[in-house]
Amino acid sequence: PRASKMDQRIDCPNTIPHRGANGQCLYPPWQKVLRLDRETPAACTKRNKHQTNRGINMSPTIEIIAIGTELLKGTIVNTNGREIAKALAEKGFKCLRQTVLPDDNELLVKGLREALERSKIVIATGGLGPTCDDVTRQAAAEIFHSGFLLNEALADELKQRYGSASASIADQANVPAKAHILHNPIGTAPGLAFSEGGMTLVLMPGVPKEMRLMLHEQAL
């Protein structure tokens, strides 16, 4: 079958060895953005010195958003934000700001849209599970005007791991059609990555151990 628009590999000017036999970029669009923005320390120092002399700043803008009403109530601590920020800094990225949003579809859509207008890349965690207050998928689908589809491969994988009787399988395998799926080998909620119109949104589970594995092995 023909690859979806999100799964097609696109050409890019990156000089790091990363191309296939046909000369196309092997990274999906959302990940290509992260790799193109990455610099070696020496290159970053040289660029910053040049830009400072010219009075400009060309650093990519990245925002981190933690989603969950329990975070706003102080029930749990936002350790994900700290870990993502640290990982970004170690890779040479700069975080513009961090925000916490509640499990409310209207407020999520508004908050995510505002972040995507400010920043080139937005990384968010939380709200991807099967419960009624997990509405992050719906909010992201609304922003990117995406319908939903049942990912059969994901459903089969979840059935193998958790049994076909699990009530959450159908829900967790129902994903936005425009999203690139990020594999979650230790949980039910897949990560989702959208890249369209110059906006990149990466969604990961709020469970720290699931987020950590996905962040280091797939997002970065």
N, CA and C of each residue as an Amber inpcrd file, in Angstrom:
protein
   660
   0.8330000  -1.1950000   0.0000000   0.0000000   0.0000000   0.0000000
   0.8700000   1.2490000   0.0000000   0.2950000   2.3240000  -0.5260000
   1.0330000   3.5750000  -0.5970000   1.2680000   4.1360000   0.7990000
   2.4780000   4.6260000   1.0620000   2.8040000   5.1600000   2.3900000
   1.9910000   6.4150000   2.6420000   1.6050000   6.6110000   3.9130000
   0.8850000   7.8190000   4.2750000   1.8000000   9.0220000   4.1740000
   1.1870000  10.2120000   4.1580000   1.9760000  11.4300000   4.0190000
   2.9770000  11.5750000   5.1520000   2.5810000  11.1550000   6.3590000
   3.4640000  11.2830000   7.5140000   4.6140000  10.2960000   7.4590000
   4.4150000   9.1350000   6.7860000   5.4380000   8.1060000   6.7860000
   6.4230000   8.2470000   5.6300000   6.1120000   9.1020000   4.6500000
   7.0040000   9.2700000   3.5240000   8.2840000   9.9630000   3.9630000
   9.4050000   9.4860000   3.4550000  10.6810000  10.1070000   3.7730000
  10.9140000  11.2600000   2.8100000  11.3520000  12.3980000   3.3020000
  11.5060000  13.5670000   2.4550000  12.9550000  13.9940000   2.3890000
  13.2880000  14.7250000   1.3340000  14.6580000  15.1610000   1.1280000
  14.9830000  16.2770000   2.1000000  16.2360000  16.3990000   2.4650000
  16.6410000  17.4580000   3.3730000  18.1090000  17.7620000   3.1620000
  18.5790000  18.9730000   3.6150000  19.9540000  19.3930000   3.3840000
  20.9370000  18.9160000   4.4420000  20.5140000  18.0240000   5.3340000
  21.3840000  17.5640000   6.4090000  22.6260000  16.8780000   5.8220000
  23.8140000  17.2470000   6.3020000  25.0510000  16.6670000   5.7760000
  25.5150000  15.4490000   6.5550000  24.8630000  15.1470000   7.6820000
  25.2140000  13.9590000   8.4510000  24.7890000  12.7310000   7.6530000
  25.6460000  11.6720000   7.5550000  25.2620000  10.4740000   6.7930000
  23.9490000   9.8960000   7.3030000  22.9240000   9.9330000   6.4900000
  21.6160000   9.4900000   6.9480000  20.6970000   9.1210000   5.8040000
  21.2630000   8.9610000   4.5920000  20.4210000   8.7310000   3.4380000
  20.3810000   7.2580000   3.0080000  19.2940000   6.8810000   2.3760000
  19.1550000   5.5340000   1.8600000  19.7260000   5.4390000   0.4540000
  19.5410000   4.2740000  -0.1800000  20.0990000   4.0460000  -1.5120000
  19.5190000   4.9930000  -2.5540000  18.2740000   5.4430000  -2.3320000
  17.6440000   6.3470000  -3.2920000  17.9670000   7.8050000  -3.0150000
  18.8110000   8.0660000  -2.0190000  19.2370000   9.4360000  -1.7410000
  18.2740000  10.2390000  -0.8990000  17.1890000   9.6210000  -0.4190000
  16.2250000  10.3540000   0.3740000  16.5470000  10.2930000   1.8580000
  16.0860000  11.3040000   2.5860000  16.2810000  11.3480000   4.0370000
  15.5330000  10.1880000   4.6840000  16.1990000   9.4830000   5.5920000
  15.5970000   8.3040000   6.2190000  14.7670000   8.6430000   7.4510000
  14.8410000   9.8790000   7.9310000  14.1140000  10.2520000   9.1280000
  12.7130000  10.7410000   8.7720000  11.7070000  10.3880000   9.5820000
  10.3800000  10.9340000   9.3460000  10.4280000  12.4420000   9.5770000
   9.4900000  13.2240000   9.0140000   9.5460000  14.6820000   9.0860000
   9.7260000  15.2490000  10.4840000   8.9890000  14.7230000  11.4890000
   9.0870000  15.3120000  12.8290000  10.4790000  15.1200000  13.4040000
  11.1140000  13.9470000  13.1360000  12.4340000  13.6930000  13.6890000
  13.5070000  14.4540000  12.9130000  13.2560000  14.6950000  11.6060000
  14.2080000  15.4420000  10.7980000  14.4120000  16.8370000  11.3740000
  13.3560000  17.4350000  11.8930000  13.4570000  18.7690000  12.4650000
  14.4450000  18.7770000  13.6210000  14.3500000  17.7920000  14.4930000
  15.2500000  17.7270000  15.6400000  16.6870000  17.5410000  15.1940000
  16.9210000  16.6770000  14.1970000  18.2790000  16.3880000  13.7680000
  18.9040000  17.5550000  13.0100000  18.1160000  18.2690000  12.2390000
  18.6580000  19.4070000  11.5100000  19.0510000  20.5320000  12.4500000
  18.3570000  20.6470000  13.5720000  18.6400000  21.7220000  14.5150000
  19.8050000  21.4070000  15.4330000  20.2640000  20.1550000  15.4150000
  21.3350000  19.7720000  16.3180000  22.6840000  20.2380000  15.7750000
  23.5600000  20.7170000  16.6550000  24.8730000  21.1920000  16.2480000
  25.9440000  20.6240000  17.1680000  27.1480000  20.5460000  16.6660000
  28.2690000  20.1790000  17.5170000  28.5800000  21.3790000  18.3970000
  29.1840000  21.1740000  19.5820000  29.5250000  22.3030000  20.4430000
  30.3610000  23.3630000  19.7360000  31.3330000  22.9210000  18.9060000
  32.1980000  23.8780000  18.2150000  31.3940000  24.7170000  17.2230000
  30.5080000  24.0470000  16.4750000  29.6910000  24.7660000  15.5020000
  28.7450000  25.7270000  16.1950000  28.2020000  25.2840000  17.3270000
  27.2730000  26.1340000  18.0810000  27.9860000  27.3780000  18.6000000
  29.1960000  27.2000000  19.1400000  29.9640000  28.3340000  19.6540000
  30.2710000  29.3230000  18.5420000  30.6920000  28.8160000  17.3860000
  31.0220000  29.6710000  16.2450000  29.7960000  30.4310000  15.7750000
  28.6430000  29.7230000  15.6830000  27.4180000  30.3610000  15.2200000
  26.9480000  31.4290000  16.1950000  26.9560000  31.0830000  17.4830000
  26.5020000  32.0350000  18.4850000  27.3430000  33.2980000  18.5000000
  28.6730000  33.1410000  18.3440000  29.5650000  34.2910000  18.3240000
  29.2400000  35.1870000  17.1340000  29.0090000  34.5510000  15.9770000
  28.6870000  35.3000000  14.7620000  27.3510000  36.0210000  14.9070000
  26.3510000  35.3090000  15.4510000  25.0260000  35.8990000  15.5740000
  24.9850000  36.9760000  16.6440000  25.7630000  36.7910000  17.7310000
  25.8040000  37.8030000  18.7760000  26.3820000  39.1000000  18.2270000
  27.4090000  38.9740000  17.3950000  28.0020000  40.1600000  16.7860000
  27.0140000  40.8780000  15.8740000  26.0990000  40.1110000  15.2710000
  25.1020000  40.6960000  14.3690000  23.8250000  41.0760000  15.1000000
  23.7460000  40.7160000  16.4030000  22.5870000  41.0750000  17.1980000
  21.3650000  40.2280000  16.9370000  21.5530000  38.9710000  16.4880000
  20.4150000  38.1020000  16.2270000  20.5920000  36.7710000  16.9460000
  19.4830000  36.0340000  17.0850000  19.5020000  34.7300000  17.7320000
  18.6820000  33.7560000  16.8930000  19.3520000  32.7480000  16.3100000
  18.6880000  31.8020000  15.4270000  18.4390000  30.4420000  16.0800000
  18.5720000  30.3350000  17.3970000  18.3810000  29.0610000  18.0690000
  16.9450000  28.5780000  17.8940000  16.7400000  27.2820000  17.6410000
  15.3850000  26.7570000  17.4880000  14.6350000  26.8640000  18.8090000
  13.3520000  27.0960000  18.7360000  12.5480000  27.2240000  19.9520000
  11.8170000  25.9170000  20.2140000  11.9290000  25.4240000  21.4270000
  11.2770000  24.1900000  21.8450000  10.5300000  24.4510000  23.1460000
   9.3080000  23.9750000  23.2230000   8.5300000  24.0900000  24.4540000
   8.1900000  22.7050000  24.9760000   8.0920000  22.6110000  26.2860000
   7.7060000  21.3620000  26.9470000   6.3800000  21.5960000  27.6590000
   5.4380000  20.6920000  27.4440000   4.1380000  20.8070000  28.0900000
   3.8220000  19.5120000  28.8380000   3.4930000  19.6450000  30.1120000
   3.0510000  18.5050000  30.9130000   1.5320000  18.5930000  31.0260000
   0.8540000  17.5070000  30.7110000  -0.6060000  17.5030000  30.7000000
  -1.1350000  16.6030000  31.8180000  -2.0200000  17.1620000  32.6150000
  -2.6040000  16.3850000  33.7050000  -3.1430000  17.2770000  34.8100000
  -4.4260000  17.1550000  35.1030000  -5.0380000  17.9520000  36.1750000
  -4.3820000  17.6600000  37.5140000  -3.9120000  16.4120000  37.6930000
  -3.2680000  16.0390000  38.9610000  -1.9800000  16.8220000  39.1880000
  -1.3410000  17.2690000  38.1330000  -0.1310000  18.0930000  38.2620000
  -0.4860000  19.4750000  38.7940000  -1.5930000  20.0220000  38.3140000
  -2.0300000  21.3500000  38.7610000  -2.5430000  21.3230000  40.1960000
  -3.0340000  20.1690000  40.6270000  -3.5210000  20.0310000  42.0030000
  -2.3990000  19.7290000  42.9880000  -1.2120000  19.4300000  42.4500000
  -0.0930000  19.1080000  43.3250000  -0.1010000  17.6790000  43.8160000
  -0.9590000  16.8450000  43.2090000  -1.0400000  15.4420000  43.6200000
   0.2390000  14.6940000  43.2770000   0.8120000  15.0080000  42.1150000
   2.0820000  14.4010000  41.7060000   3.0260000  15.5050000  41.2360000
   4.3010000  15.1940000  41.1920000   5.3210000  16.1580000  40.7920000
   5.6620000  15.9690000  39.3150000   5.8930000  17.0620000  38.6180000
   6.2200000  17.0160000  37.1960000   7.7030000  16.6930000  36.9870000
   8.0630000  15.4370000  37.1170000   9.4450000  15.0200000  36.8940000
   9.7610000  14.8920000  35.4020000   8.7200000  14.7000000  34.5880000
   8.9400000  14.5590000  33.1420000   9.5300000  15.8270000  32.5430000
   9.0320000  16.9760000  32.9640000   9.5260000  18.2370000  32.4370000
  11.0070000  18.4180000  32.6970000  11.4200000  18.0720000  33.8990000
  12.8350000  18.1990000  34.2520000  13.6940000  17.2550000  33.4120000
  13.2430000  16.0280000  33.2490000  14.0390000  15.0520000  32.5010000
  14.1440000  15.4100000  31.0140000  13.0460000  15.8680000  30.4300000
  13.0720000  16.2490000  29.0170000  13.9730000  17.4550000  28.8120000
  13.8640000  18.4590000  29.6930000  14.6920000  19.6560000  29.5730000
  16.1740000  19.3160000  29.6700000  16.5040000  18.4310000  30.5870000
  17.9010000  18.0210000  30.7530000  18.4120000  17.2990000  29.5100000
  17.5760000  16.3990000  28.9620000  17.9700000  15.6510000  27.7700000
  18.1480000  16.5850000  26.5720000  17.2810000  17.5720000  26.4380000
  17.3980000  18.5310000  25.3470000  18.6810000  19.3450000  25.4600000
  18.9860000  19.7770000  26.6740000  20.1990000  20.5660000  26.9010000
  21.4430000  19.7600000  26.5640000  21.4290000  18.4830000  26.9250000
  22.5850000  17.6210000  26.6490000  22.7830000  17.3960000  25.1500000
  21.6920000  17.5130000  24.3790000  21.7680000  17.3220000  22.9240000
  21.9950000  18.6390000  22.1830000  22.0900000  19.7410000  22.9210000
  22.3600000  21.0240000  22.2860000  21.1430000  21.8520000  21.9360000
  19.9600000  21.4420000  22.4340000  18.7450000  22.1990000  22.1830000
  18.4820000  23.1710000  23.3350000  17.6820000  24.1800000  23.0720000
  17.2950000  25.1300000  24.1060000  15.7810000  25.1020000  24.2860000
  15.3540000  24.9920000  25.5400000  13.9290000  24.9800000  25.8630000
  13.4660000  26.4100000  26.1250000  12.4290000  26.8490000  25.4110000
  11.9130000  28.2040000  25.5590000  11.1100000  28.3800000  26.8360000
  10.2440000  27.4160000  27.1200000   9.4190000  27.4940000  28.3230000
   8.8050000  26.1390000  28.6220000   8.2780000  26.0140000  29.8500000
   7.5460000  24.8230000  30.2570000   6.1680000  25.2490000  30.7470000
   5.1660000  24.4440000  30.4130000   3.7930000  24.7570000  30.7710000
   3.1020000  23.4990000  31.2940000   2.1360000  23.6970000  32.1860000
   1.3100000  22.5830000  32.6560000  -0.1320000  22.8920000  32.2760000
  -0.7970000  21.9340000  31.6310000  -2.1780000  22.1050000  31.1970000
  -3.0570000  21.0080000  31.7950000  -4.3310000  21.3110000  32.0330000
  -5.2360000  20.3120000  32.6240000  -5.7960000  19.3540000  31.5860000
  -6.4440000  18.3020000  32.0660000  -7.1020000  17.3230000  31.1840000
  -8.4600000  17.8810000  30.7520000  -8.4150000  18.9120000  29.9460000
  -9.6170000  19.5730000  29.4540000  -9.4180000  19.8540000  27.9680000
 -10.2610000  19.2800000  27.1170000 -10.0420000  19.3580000  25.6720000
  -9.9560000  20.7900000  25.1630000 -10.8680000  21.6330000  25.5870000
 -10.8790000  23.0210000  25.1100000  -9.6120000  23.7590000  25.5130000
  -9.2000000  23.6140000  26.7720000  -7.9950000  24.2880000  27.2440000
  -6.7360000  23.6850000  26.6210000  -6.7720000  22.3750000  26.3600000
  -5.6290000  21.7240000  25.7170000  -5.4380000  22.2250000  24.2900000
  -6.5160000  22.2910000  23.5350000  -6.4310000  22.7750000  22.1610000
  -5.8890000  24.2000000  22.1420000  -6.4080000  25.0330000  23.0100000
  -5.9660000  26.4310000  23.0780000  -4.4890000  26.5150000  23.4650000
  -4.0930000  25.7680000  24.5120000  -2.7200000  25.8160000  24.9940000
  -1.7140000  25.2610000  24.0000000  -2.0610000  24.1490000  23.3600000
  -1.1650000  23.5480000  22.3780000  -1.0240000  24.4350000  21.1390000
  -2.1240000  25.0420000  20.7070000  -2.0650000  25.9330000  19.5450000
  -1.1710000  27.1430000  19.8290000  -1.3160000  27.7040000  21.0060000
  -0.4970000  28.8530000  21.3640000   0.9810000  28.4810000  21.3980000
   1.2830000  27.3000000  21.9310000   2.6700000  26.8440000  21.9980000
   3.2390000  26.6250000  20.5920000   2.4450000  26.0400000  19.7080000
   2.9060000  25.7800000  18.3440000   3.0810000  27.0700000  17.5440000
   2.3740000  28.1070000  17.9160000   2.5490000  29.4070000  17.2650000
   3.8470000  30.0720000  17.7250000   4.2490000  29.7870000  18.9680000
   5.4670000  30.3930000  19.5190000   6.7150000  29.6190000  19.1550000
   6.5940000  28.2980000  19.1090000   7.7750000  27.4400000  19.0420000
   7.7640000  26.5090000  17.8430000   8.9510000  26.2010000  17.3770000
   9.1130000  25.3140000  16.2250000   8.7520000  23.8770000  16.5880000
   9.0740000  23.4810000  17.8020000   8.8330000  22.1140000  18.2720000
   8.1770000  22.1600000  19.6430000   7.1400000  21.3750000  19.8370000
   6.4820000  21.2510000  21.1390000   6.5020000  19.7820000  21.5400000
   6.9960000  19.5150000  22.7370000   7.0390000  18.1490000  23.2710000
   6.1150000  18.1060000  24.4790000   5.1220000  17.2240000  24.4310000
   4.1440000  17.1440000  25.5120000   4.0440000  15.7260000  26.0500000
   3.7310000  15.6200000  27.3330000   3.5540000  14.3080000  27.9570000
   2.2280000  14.2690000  28.7050000   1.6170000  13.0890000  28.7160000
   0.3950000  12.8910000  29.4880000  -0.8770000  12.9010000  28.6630000
  -1.8990000  12.2520000  29.2000000  -3.2200000  12.2800000  28.5800000
  -3.4060000  11.3710000  27.3870000  -2.5540000  10.3440000  27.2460000
  -2.6660000   9.4340000  26.0960000  -3.2890000   8.0900000  26.4650000
  -3.6440000   7.9180000  27.7060000  -4.1780000   6.6340000  28.1660000
  -5.6260000   6.4010000  27.7530000  -6.2300000   5.3060000  28.2600000
  -7.5680000   4.9090000  27.8440000  -8.7100000   5.4510000  28.7060000
  -8.4050000   6.2080000  29.7620000  -9.4690000   6.6770000  30.6500000
 -10.1950000   7.8780000  30.0540000 -11.3500000   8.1990000  30.6080000
 -12.1990000   9.2430000  30.0360000 -11.5800000  10.6290000  30.1150000
 -10.6410000  10.8400000  31.0340000 -10.0290000  12.1610000  31.1380000
  -8.7330000  12.2800000  30.3310000  -8.3840000  11.2420000  29.5870000
  -7.2080000  11.3000000  28.7110000  -7.6550000  11.8130000  27.3430000
  -7.4930000  13.1110000  27.1170000  -8.0520000  13.7280000  25.9050000
  -6.9840000  14.3580000  25.0100000  -5.7080000  14.0460000  25.2580000
  -4.6320000  14.6630000  24.4770000  -4.6920000  14.2670000  23.0020000
  -4.9920000  13.0130000  22.7190000  -5.0920000  12.5670000  21.3170000
  -6.1520000  13.3590000  20.5600000  -7.3070000  13.5490000  21.2070000
  -8.3990000  14.2630000  20.5610000  -8.0260000  15.7270000  20.3040000
  -7.3470000  16.3360000  21.2680000  -6.9500000  17.7370000  21.1130000
  -5.9570000  17.8970000  19.9680000  -4.9690000  17.0000000  19.8930000
  -3.9670000  17.0690000  18.8290000  -4.6120000  16.8180000  17.4700000
  -5.5280000  15.8560000  17.4050000  -6.2080000  15.5540000  16.1390000
  -7.0050000  16.7590000  15.6610000  -7.6080000  17.4830000  16.5820000
  -8.3680000  18.6760000  16.2210000  -7.4530000  19.7580000  15.6510000
  -6.3040000  19.9380000  16.2650000  -5.3520000  20.9560000  15.8090000
  -4.8500000  20.6480000  14.4010000  -4.5610000  19.3790000  14.1410000
  -4.0070000  18.9930000  12.8430000  -5.0760000  18.4920000  11.8650000
  -6.3360000  18.6700000  12.2220000  -7.4520000  18.3000000  11.3470000
  -7.3120000  16.8560000  10.8710000  -7.1480000  15.9650000  11.8270000
  -6.9390000  14.5520000  11.5190000  -8.0960000  13.6950000  12.0110000
  -8.4610000  12.7470000  11.1750000  -9.4200000  11.7490000  11.6090000
  -8.6950000  10.6530000  12.3750000  -9.4410000   9.6190000  12.7930000
  -8.8500000   8.5130000  13.5400000  -8.9960000   7.2170000  12.7470000
  -8.0730000   6.2930000  13.0110000  -8.1650000   4.9740000  12.3990000
  -7.6620000   3.9230000  13.3820000  -8.1330000   2.7070000  13.2070000
  -7.6790000   1.6120000  14.0580000  -6.3850000   1.0510000  13.4640000
  -5.3150000   1.1510000  14.2020000  -4.0320000   0.6240000  13.7640000
  -3.9900000  -0.8670000  14.1020000  -4.2020000  -1.6980000  13.0980000
  -4.3130000  -3.1410000  13.3200000  -3.0200000  -3.7370000  13.8810000
  -1.8770000  -3.2730000  13.3860000  -0.5970000  -3.8010000  13.8710000
  -0.4240000  -3.4940000  15.3570000  -0.7950000  -2.2790000  15.7530000
  -0.7010000  -1.8930000  17.1600000  -1.6710000  -2.7070000  18.0080000
  -2.8780000  -2.9060000  17.5120000  -3.8780000  -3.6940000  18.2430000
  -3.3910000  -5.1270000  18.4470000  -2.8050000  -5.7310000  17.4060000
  -2.3020000  -7.0980000  17.5180000  -1.1660000  -7.1880000  18.5350000
  -0.2970000  -6.1890000  18.5250000   0.8160000  -6.1910000  19.4780000
   0.3120000  -6.1010000  20.9130000  -0.6800000  -5.2320000  21.1420000
  -1.2350000  -5.0830000  22.4900000  -1.9510000  -6.3600000  22.9380000
  -2.6170000  -7.0320000  22.0030000  -3.2960000  -8.2910000  22.3330000
  -2.2870000  -9.3570000  22.7400000  -1.1490000  -9.4010000  22.0540000
  -0.1090000 -10.3740000  22.3770000   0.4710000 -10.1220000  23.7680000
   0.5820000  -8.8500000  24.1290000   1.1900000  -8.5120000  25.4240000
   0.2140000  -8.5580000  26.5890000  -1.0440000  -8.1560000  26.3350000
  -1.9880000  -8.0030000  27.4440000  -3.2270000  -8.8870000  27.3340000
  -3.3470000  -9.6470000  26.2410000  -4.5020000 -10.5130000  26.0780000
  -5.6280000  -9.8060000  25.3420000  -6.3800000 -10.5610000  24.5730000
  -7.4500000  -9.9850000  23.7610000  -8.6290000  -9.4920000  24.5760000
  -8.6950000  -9.8880000  25.8550000  -9.8230000  -9.4880000  26.6960000
  -9.6760000  -8.0760000  27.2560000  -8.5000000  -7.4800000  27.0980000
  -8.2750000  -6.1400000  27.6380000  -9.1970000  -5.1330000  26.9670000
  -9.9580000  -4.4110000  27.7820000 -10.9440000  -3.4760000  27.2550000
 -10.3190000  -2.2330000  26.6370000  -9.0730000  -1.9530000  26.9710000
  -8.4530000  -0.7090000  26.5040000  -7.7530000  -0.8320000  25.1570000
  -7.6390000  -2.0640000  24.6190000  -6.8820000  -2.2660000  23.3810000
  -7.4600000  -1.4720000  22.2120000  -8.7640000  -1.5660000  22.0060000
  -9.3920000  -0.8670000  20.8850000  -9.1920000   0.6340000  21.0020000
  -9.2800000   1.1380000  22.2190000  -9.0970000   2.5760000  22.4250000
  -7.6560000   2.9960000  22.1470000  -6.6960000   2.2620000  22.6860000
  -5.2960000   2.6340000  22.5360000  -4.8000000   2.4850000  21.0980000
  -5.4000000   1.5830000  20.3470000  -5.0000000   1.3770000  18.9570000
  -5.7370000   2.3080000  18.0050000  -6.6650000   3.1070000  18.5240000
  -7.3870000   4.0880000  17.7140000  -6.5880000   5.3850000  17.7260000
  -5.8580000   5.6430000  16.6540000  -4.9020000   6.7550000  16.6410000
  -5.2070000   7.7360000  15.5100000  -4.7640000   8.9950000  15.6500000
  -4.9610000   9.9740000  14.5760000  -4.2700000   9.5190000  13.2920000
  -4.9510000   9.6280000  12.1630000  -4.4220000   9.1470000  10.8830000
  -3.1660000   9.8930000  10.4580000  -3.0090000  11.1410000  10.8590000
  -1.8590000  11.9460000  10.4450000  -0.6410000  11.7770000  11.3560000
  -0.7770000  10.9990000  12.4000000   0.3100000  10.8760000  13.3700000
   1.2800000   9.7550000  13.0160000   2.5530000  10.0040000  13.2870000
   3.5830000   8.9620000  13.2170000   3.5940000   8.2780000  14.5820000
   3.5180000   6.9660000  14.6140000   3.4180000   6.2270000  15.8700000
   4.7970000   6.0010000  16.5010000   4.8910000   6.2900000  17.7950000
   6.0990000   6.0070000  18.5630000   5.8280000   4.7740000  19.4190000
   6.6410000   3.7590000  19.2600000   6.4350000   2.4730000  19.9260000
   6.5990000   2.5910000  21.4350000   5.6910000   1.9540000  22.1640000
   5.7610000   1.9060000  23.6250000   5.8540000   0.4440000  24.0580000
   7.0710000  -0.0650000  24.2820000   7.2390000  -1.4880000  24.5890000
   6.8610000  -1.8820000  26.0180000   6.6260000  -0.9080000  26.8830000
   6.3370000  -1.2300000  28.2890000   5.0020000  -0.6600000  28.7720000
   4.1800000  -0.2010000  27.8500000   2.8880000   0.3550000  28.2280000
   1.8920000   0.2100000  27.0880000   0.6510000   0.6430000  27.3180000
  -0.3830000   0.5000000  26.2870000  -0.4910000   1.7180000  25.3820000
  -0.1180000   2.8990000  25.8840000  -0.3100000   4.1350000  25.1190000
   0.8590000   4.4140000  24.1820000   0.6380000   4.4340000  22.8740000
   1.7230000   4.7750000  21.9500000   1.9760000   6.2750000  21.9740000
   3.1880000   6.6630000  21.6120000   3.4720000   8.0750000  21.4420000
   2.9950000   8.4870000  20.0620000   2.8210000   9.7910000  19.8640000
   2.3320000  10.3030000  18.5890000   3.1620000  11.5100000  18.1760000
   3.4820000  11.6110000  16.9010000   4.2450000  12.7530000  16.4150000
   3.5690000  13.3140000  15.1710000   3.2950000  14.6140000  15.1950000
   2.6720000  15.3020000  14.0780000   3.6610000  16.3160000  13.5120000
   3.6980000  16.4490000  12.1970000   4.5330000  17.4650000  11.5690000
   3.8150000  17.9660000  10.3240000   3.3930000  19.2310000  10.3860000
   2.6130000  19.7760000   9.2830000   2.6300000  21.2950000   9.3590000
   2.7700000  21.9390000   8.2130000   2.7090000  23.3890000   8.1660000
   3.7560000  24.0820000   9.0120000   4.9310000  23.4770000   9.1200000
   5.9860000  24.0790000   9.9190000   5.8360000  23.8550000  11.4090000
   4.8220000  23.0870000  11.8200000   4.5990000  22.7920000  13.2370000
   4.9560000  21.3410000  13.5220000   5.6590000  21.1030000  14.6170000
   5.9820000  19.7370000  15.0390000   5.5330000  19.5440000  16.4830000
   4.6900000  18.5510000  16.6900000   4.1880000  18.2250000  18.0140000
   4.4870000  16.7640000  18.3150000   5.2200000  16.5240000  19.3960000
   5.5710000  15.1670000  19.8190000   4.8580000  14.8840000  21.1350000
   4.0410000  13.8480000  21.1570000   3.2800000  13.4720000  22.3490000
   3.8040000  12.1500000  22.8960000   4.0640000  12.1230000  24.1960000
   4.5350000  10.9010000  24.8530000   3.7130000  10.6280000  26.1070000
   3.6790000   9.3660000  26.5620000   2.9180000   9.0360000  27.7690000
   3.4220000   9.8060000  28.9920000   2.5300000   9.9700000  29.9690000
   2.9050000  10.6830000  31.1820000   3.6070000   9.7980000  32.1960000
   3.4850000   8.4860000  32.0650000   4.1760000   7.5690000  32.9790000
   5.6840000   7.7370000  32.7730000   6.4100000   8.1630000  33.8110000
   7.8300000   8.5140000  33.6420000   8.6900000   7.4620000  32.9530000
   8.5670000   6.1940000  33.3380000   9.4390000   5.1780000  32.7440000
   9.1130000   4.9550000  31.2750000   7.8410000   5.0970000  30.9010000
   7.4470000   4.9520000  29.5020000   7.9380000   6.1520000  28.6910000
   7.7770000   7.3460000  29.2430000   8.2410000   8.5590000  28.5780000
   9.7420000   8.5300000  28.3860000  10.4670000   8.1200000  29.4170000
  11.9420000   8.1210000  29.3900000  12.4640000   7.2350000  28.2600000
  11.9340000   6.0350000  28.1450000  12.3700000   5.1020000  27.1160000
  12.0690000   5.6400000  25.7130000  10.8810000   6.1980000  25.5480000
  10.4770000   6.7320000  24.2570000  11.2900000   7.9610000  23.8710000
  11.5650000   8.8050000  24.8390000  12.3220000  10.0270000  24.5990000
  13.7140000   9.7130000  24.0810000  14.4280000   8.8460000  24.7750000
  15.8330000   8.5880000  24.4460000  16.0080000   7.6570000  23.2540000
  15.0510000   6.7380000  23.0450000  15.2220000   5.7740000  21.9670000
  14.5500000   6.1740000  20.6520000  13.5760000   7.0940000  20.7280000
  12.8640000   7.4490000  19.4970000  12.7780000   8.9470000  19.2240000
  12.4560000   9.7390000  20.2160000  12.2740000  11.1710000  19.9780000
  13.5770000  11.9000000  19.7390000  14.6450000  11.5030000  20.4400000
  15.9310000  12.1610000  20.2770000  16.8830000  11.3050000  19.4600000
